[in-house]
């Protein structure tokens, strides 16, 4: 079956947000040049390098000159025609684009409902960081790695047959959320 894109907001257990996503921290520039959120993972799931360090990649953009370069959050300091990006912590990938929250307002559905996804995306469609599957903070887990070995690190997974991969979030006010599926975005 071919991939199908759809918007979904299915309550997942006791979600206080009922799948509602928070507003994008931006005034809406299409290139993300005004984005000030906390997405710190690239479209392929690589962790972003901090803007104030030179390892593993030397930088062309410095927080001293571009004050919006905070932590390891994705930004677009040069107004690139694409979108937000970051240097990565992968020595073999200097930089990569990030998914601007709101650009991934869909969940990719396939015949397997993403239950076979084993990538390392660890950010939700609104840019929330995923909670590790082996901890109960801030949310108590129902699905445990002991029973579902595919639940590793804080990577998005689909242990229960939802329409797409998801994770518990690190936001105490948002129990879970669907993830952007890099495989079909």
C-alpha positions as CSV (number, residue, x, y, z in Angstrom):
1,X,0.0,0.0,0.0
2,X,1.3,3.5,-0.8
3,X,2.0,6.0,1.9
4,X,-1.0,8.2,2.7
5,X,-0.7,11.6,4.4
6,X,-3.4,12.6,6.9
7,X,-3.9,14.8,9.8
8,X,-4.7,13.0,13.0
9,X,-5.3,13.8,16.6
10,X,-6.3,10.7,18.5
11,X,-6.3,10.8,22.3
12,X,-3.7,8.4,23.6
13,X,-4.5,7.1,27.0
14,X,-4.9,10.0,29.5
15,X,-3.6,12.8,27.3
16,X,-4.4,16.2,28.8
17,X,-3.8,17.8,25.5
18,X,-5.9,15.3,23.4
19,X,-3.3,15.5,20.7
20,X,-3.4,19.3,20.5
21,X,-0.1,20.8,19.5
22,X,1.3,24.0,20.9
23,X,1.8,27.1,18.7
24,X,5.0,27.4,16.7
25,X,7.5,29.8,18.3
26,X,7.8,31.9,15.2
27,X,6.1,34.8,13.5
28,X,5.7,32.8,10.4
29,X,8.7,33.4,8.0
30,X,8.5,30.5,5.5
31,X,12.3,30.0,5.7
32,X,12.2,29.7,9.6
33,X,14.6,32.7,10.0
34,X,12.4,33.9,12.9
35,X,12.1,30.4,14.6
36,X,13.0,30.5,18.3
37,X,11.8,27.0,19.4
38,X,13.7,24.1,20.9
39,X,13.8,21.6,18.0
40,X,17.4,20.1,18.2
41,X,17.1,17.1,16.0
42,X,17.5,17.0,12.2
43,X,15.1,15.5,9.6
44,X,17.0,12.2,9.7
45,X,17.1,12.1,13.5
46,X,20.7,13.4,14.1
47,X,21.3,15.4,17.2
48,X,22.3,19.0,16.6
49,X,25.8,20.2,17.7
50,X,25.8,23.1,20.2
51,X,26.4,26.5,18.5
52,X,29.1,27.4,20.9
53,X,31.4,24.4,20.4
54,X,33.8,23.5,17.5
55,X,33.4,19.8,17.7
56,X,32.8,17.7,15.6
57,X,32.4,20.6,13.1
58,X,33.9,24.0,12.9
59,X,31.2,26.7,12.6
60,X,30.7,29.7,10.3
61,X,28.0,31.2,12.6
62,X,28.7,32.3,16.2
63,X,26.3,33.1,19.1
64,X,28.3,36.3,19.7
65,X,27.3,37.6,16.2
66,X,23.9,35.8,16.0
67,X,22.3,35.8,19.5
68,X,19.5,33.5,18.3
69,X,22.0,30.7,18.2
70,X,21.2,29.1,21.6
71,X,22.1,25.6,22.9
72,X,21.8,23.2,20.0
73,X,18.5,24.4,18.7
74,X,17.8,24.4,15.0
75,X,18.0,27.9,13.5
76,X,18.4,29.7,10.1
77,X,20.9,32.4,10.9
78,X,21.8,33.0,7.2
79,X,18.2,33.1,5.9
80,X,18.9,30.1,3.8
81,X,16.1,29.5,1.2
82,X,15.4,26.1,2.8
83,X,14.4,26.1,6.4
84,X,16.0,25.8,9.9
85,X,19.1,23.7,10.1
86,X,22.0,22.8,12.4
87,X,25.5,21.4,12.5
88,X,25.2,17.8,13.6
89,X,27.1,15.7,16.2
90,X,27.7,13.1,13.5
91,X,31.3,13.5,12.3
92,X,30.2,12.4,8.8
93,X,27.4,14.9,8.4
94,X,28.5,18.5,8.8
95,X,24.9,20.0,8.8
96,X,21.4,19.0,8.0
97,X,18.0,20.6,7.8
98,X,15.5,20.3,10.7
99,X,11.8,20.0,10.4
100,X,10.1,23.3,11.3
101,X,7.2,22.6,13.6
102,X,4.0,23.0,11.5
103,X,5.8,21.7,8.4
104,X,5.1,18.3,9.7
105,X,1.4,18.5,10.6
106,X,0.7,15.0,9.2
107,X,1.5,11.5,10.2
108,X,2.6,9.1,7.5
109,X,0.4,6.1,7.4
110,X,1.4,2.9,5.7
111,X,0.0,-0.6,5.7
112,X,2.1,-1.4,8.8
113,X,1.0,1.8,10.7
114,X,4.7,2.5,11.2
115,X,5.0,-0.4,13.6
116,X,8.2,-1.5,11.9
117,X,9.9,1.9,12.2
118,X,13.4,1.6,13.7
119,X,14.9,5.0,12.9
120,X,16.2,7.5,15.4
121,X,13.7,10.4,15.1
122,X,13.1,11.6,18.7
123,X,11.0,14.8,18.2
124,X,7.3,15.2,17.8
125,X,5.3,17.0,15.1
126,X,5.3,20.1,17.3
127,X,9.0,19.9,18.2
128,X,8.7,18.4,21.6
129,X,11.6,16.1,22.7
130,X,10.6,12.5,23.3
131,X,10.9,11.0,26.8
132,X,13.1,8.0,27.1
133,X,11.2,4.7,27.1
134,X,13.1,3.4,30.1
135,X,12.1,6.2,32.5
136,X,8.8,7.2,34.2
137,X,9.4,11.0,34.2
138,X,7.6,13.1,33.5
139,X,5.1,10.5,32.4
140,X,4.4,7.0,33.7
141,X,4.8,4.5,30.8
142,X,2.4,1.8,29.8
143,X,4.7,0.3,27.2
144,X,8.0,-1.1,28.6
145,X,11.2,-2.0,26.7
146,X,11.3,-5.3,28.6
147,X,8.2,-6.3,26.7
148,X,8.8,-4.3,23.5
149,X,12.5,-4.5,22.6
150,X,12.1,-1.9,19.8
151,X,11.6,0.8,22.5
152,X,15.1,2.2,22.7
153,X,16.5,5.5,23.8
154,X,13.8,8.1,23.2
155,X,13.2,7.2,19.6
156,X,9.7,7.4,18.2
157,X,8.0,4.1,17.9
158,X,4.5,2.5,17.5
159,X,4.1,-0.4,20.0
160,X,0.3,-0.2,20.0
161,X,-0.8,0.0,16.4
162,X,-1.6,3.8,16.3
163,X,-1.8,5.3,12.8
164,X,1.8,6.5,13.1
165,X,4.9,6.5,15.3
166,X,4.7,8.5,18.6
167,X,6.4,9.0,21.9
168,X,5.7,10.2,25.4
169,X,7.0,13.8,25.6
170,X,9.3,15.5,28.1
171,X,6.6,18.2,28.5
172,X,4.8,17.4,31.8
173,X,1.6,19.0,30.2
174,X,1.6,16.8,27.1
175,X,1.7,13.1,27.7
176,X,2.3,11.9,24.2
177,X,2.3,13.1,20.6
178,X,2.8,11.7,17.1
179,X,6.2,12.1,15.5
180,X,7.1,13.4,12.1
181,X,7.9,10.4,10.0
182,X,11.2,11.2,8.3
183,X,10.7,8.1,6.1
184,X,7.8,9.7,4.3
185,X,8.0,13.4,4.9
